[in-house]
Amino acid sequence: MKYGVLGTGGVAQTIAGKLIELGHEVMMGSRTATNENAVKWTKTHGDKAKCGTFADAAAFGERVFLTVQGIHSIEALKAAGVENLKNKILIDLTNPYIYKDGHITLDSNYSGETCLGIEVQKFLPDTKVVKTLNFIGAMMMTDPEKKLSEPVTSFYCGNDTEAKEAVKKILNDFGWSDTFDMGDISMSRYTEMLGAFWVPVYGQLGSMQWGFKLVRTPK
Ligand SMILES: NC(=O)c1ccc[n+]([C@@H]2O[C@H](COP(=O)([O-])OP(=O)(O)OC[C@H]3O[C@@H](n4cnc5c(N)ncnc54)[C@H](OP(=O)(O)O)[C@@H]3O)[C@@H](O)[C@H]2O)c1
């Protein structure tokens, strides 16, 4: 399948690399067509790896990952083009964090009555937005079970049941055996808060190599 990955940072590199490993074609998108990280990434990932602008990647992908700095998600999606994303699944991994004085706050445009996942879905009414993987370190987003002593849980949420099923399958392909459907896209407010909780734990542990596990009573 063809995937667009909007972003060129650590998360984009992890996701795009795993998609290539799984045999997909991937275009990494950026504010410029010749972003240094993206060009370097294409050179090391074979002929199924391409790069371009946000709009090029959004048009290329049958499914698209959103992996930009969260406070700029809407700006990046504007550049990607609403029409280029119409009727597609957008897998949103972003968080609207402001880092100040050693602490995280949620950007005021994406907190209180709303959150980033909700605003992304509002901005793209004809796109099926599914939020996931925003509460764990980039290196753990793929093959978590090869890096830990036991499975951890991947939460996901979105309004469209089929899109969520497709994303659950992608998570399984990425190496997650334990997934948990949180409900509709409004639930992303909680996974965005969970991602904020992740940061100070990471600070204390000094390692990204951990995750959250949902321990439940067997039915
Ligand atoms: N890093 C982690 O471990 C981790 C874990 C969970 C969730 N997340 C979330 O995943 C997302 C990506 O994180 P990251 O650490 O990989 O990278 P990042 O440094 O947060 O974001 C880099 C990307 O943001 C884009 N960007 C920056 N300013 C922009 C603007 N004004 N307009 C449009 N795009 C802009 C950059 O575009 P260019 O390519 O054009 O430079 C680049 O592609 C974030 O939302 C983060 O909260 C990160």
The ligand as an SDF file (V2000), in Angstrom:
LIG
                    3D

 48 52  0  0  0  0  0  0  0  0999 V2000
    9.3400   12.2020   19.8730 N   0  0  0  0  0  0  0  0  0  0  0  0
    8.6060   11.3360   20.5460 C   0  0  0  0  0  0  0  0  0  0  0  0
    9.1160   10.4110   21.2070 O   0  0  0  0  0  0  0  0  0  0  0  0
    7.1080   11.4430   20.4880 C   0  0  0  0  0  0  0  0  0  0  0  0
    6.3210   10.5050   21.1480 C   0  0  0  0  0  0  0  0  0  0  0  0
    4.9220   10.5670   21.0630 C   0  0  0  0  0  0  0  0  0  0  0  0
    4.3430   11.5830   20.3110 C   0  0  0  0  0  0  0  0  0  0  0  0
    5.1320   12.5100   19.7060 N   0  0  0  0  0  0  0  0  0  0  0  0
    4.4930   13.5550   18.9020 C   0  0  0  0  0  0  0  0  0  0  0  0
    4.8150   13.2990   17.5510 O   0  0  0  0  0  0  0  0  0  0  0  0
    4.9690   14.5140   16.8210 C   0  0  0  0  0  0  0  0  0  0  0  0
    6.3230   14.5140   16.1350 C   0  0  0  0  0  0  0  0  0  0  0  0
    7.3430   14.4980   17.0980 O   0  0  0  0  0  0  0  0  0  0  0  0
    8.8950   14.4430   16.6540 P   0  0  0  0  0  0  0  0  0  0  0  0
    9.6570   14.4500   17.9220 O   0  0  0  0  0  0  0  0  0  0  0  0
    9.0950   13.3780   15.6750 O   0  0  0  0  0  0  0  0  0  0  0  0
    9.1360   15.7670   15.8270 O   0  0  0  0  0  0  0  0  0  0  0  0
    8.9010   17.3310   16.1250 P   0  0  0  0  0  0  0  0  0  0  0  0
   10.2270   17.9530   16.2660 O   0  0  0  0  0  0  0  0  0  0  0  0
    7.9000   17.5370   17.2100 O   0  0  0  0  0  0  0  0  0  0  0  0
    8.2290   17.7830   14.7560 O   0  0  0  0  0  0  0  0  0  0  0  0
    8.9700   17.8410   13.5810 C   0  0  0  0  0  0  0  0  0  0  0  0
    8.0520   18.0960   12.4240 C   0  0  0  0  0  0  0  0  0  0  0  0
    7.1880   19.2050   12.6860 O   0  0  0  0  0  0  0  0  0  0  0  0
    7.1380   20.0150   11.5130 C   0  0  0  0  0  0  0  0  0  0  0  0
    6.8890   21.4240   11.8360 N   0  0  0  0  0  0  0  0  0  0  0  0
    7.5690   22.1860   12.7380 C   0  0  0  0  0  0  0  0  0  0  0  0
    7.0960   23.4550   12.6900 N   0  0  0  0  0  0  0  0  0  0  0  0
    6.1280   23.4770   11.7430 C   0  0  0  0  0  0  0  0  0  0  0  0
    5.2840   24.4970   11.2170 C   0  0  0  0  0  0  0  0  0  0  0  0
    5.3520   25.7610   11.6530 N   0  0  0  0  0  0  0  0  0  0  0  0
    4.3870   24.1490   10.2600 N   0  0  0  0  0  0  0  0  0  0  0  0
    4.3140   22.8820    9.7950 C   0  0  0  0  0  0  0  0  0  0  0  0
    5.1000   21.8780   10.2400 N   0  0  0  0  0  0  0  0  0  0  0  0
    6.0020   22.1780   11.1910 C   0  0  0  0  0  0  0  0  0  0  0  0
    8.5160   19.8670   10.8950 C   0  0  0  0  0  0  0  0  0  0  0  0
    8.3960   20.1750    9.5290 O   0  0  0  0  0  0  0  0  0  0  0  0
    9.6590   20.1440    8.5300 P   0  0  0  0  0  0  0  0  0  0  0  0
    9.7800   18.7050    8.1230 O   0  0  0  0  0  0  0  0  0  0  0  0
    9.2420   21.0330    7.4260 O   0  0  0  0  0  0  0  0  0  0  0  0
   10.8430   20.6370    9.2990 O   0  0  0  0  0  0  0  0  0  0  0  0
    8.8410   18.4130   11.1610 C   0  0  0  0  0  0  0  0  0  0  0  0
    8.3910   17.5940   10.1130 O   0  0  0  0  0  0  0  0  0  0  0  0
    4.7800   15.6350   17.8550 C   0  0  0  0  0  0  0  0  0  0  0  0
    3.4660   16.1160   17.7660 O   0  0  0  0  0  0  0  0  0  0  0  0
    5.0290   14.9480   19.1860 C   0  0  0  0  0  0  0  0  0  0  0  0
    4.2970   15.5680   20.2430 O   0  0  0  0  0  0  0  0  0  0  0  0
    6.4910   12.4720   19.7700 C   0  0  0  0  0  0  0  0  0  0  0  0
  1  2  1  0
  2  3  2  0
  2  4  1  0
  4  5  1  0
  4 48  2  0
  5  6  2  0
  6  7  1  0
  7  8  2  0
  8  9  1  0
  8 48  1  0
  9 10  1  0
  9 46  1  0
 10 11  1  0
 11 12  1  0
 11 44  1  0
 12 13  1  0
 13 14  1  0
 14 15  2  0
 14 16  1  0
 14 17  1  0
 17 18  1  0
 18 19  2  0
 18 20  1  0
 18 21  1  0
 21 22  1  0
 22 23  1  0
 23 24  1  0
 23 42  1  0
 24 25  1  0
 25 26  1  0
 25 36  1  0
 26 27  1  0
 26 35  1  0
 27 28  2  0
 28 29  1  0
 29 30  1  0
 29 35  2  0
 30 31  1  0
 30 32  2  0
 32 33  1  0
 33 34  2  0
 34 35  1  0
 36 37  1  0
 36 42  1  0
 37 38  1  0
 38 39  2  0
 38 40  1  0
 38 41  1  0
 42 43  1  0
 44 45  1  0
 44 46  1  0
 46 47  1  0
M  CHG  2   8   1  16  -1
M  END
$$$$
